[in-house]
Amino acid sequence: MSKLPRFRLVFEEEASEFILARSKRQQRRLMDICYAIASHPAAESDFQLPDADGRPVSHVATEGFLVSYWIDSFSKRIVIAEIELDE
């Protein structure tokens, strides 16, 4: 049985800047969270809201962070749009 290809991660500039501003430990944890999302794109998110273009953006709150992303199924990409502290 062949393994389905994992979705490729793409980061918007704001999400990248958020990750780079964290400690090395938090950077690794955030990347693990993002890779987990990419490994299971069909998993249910905590909630979804449309962006300005009407595209559904999924939001996952975990470990003190809120990760916002959208799925480009055609290109097999997960676009991490924003990451923020979940306070």
Buried (B, 14 or more C-beta within 10 A) or exposed (E): EEEEEEBEBBBBEEBEEBBEEBEEEBBEBBEEBBBEBBEEBEEEBEEEEEEEEEEEBBBBEBEEBBBBBBBBEEEBBBBBBBBEEBE
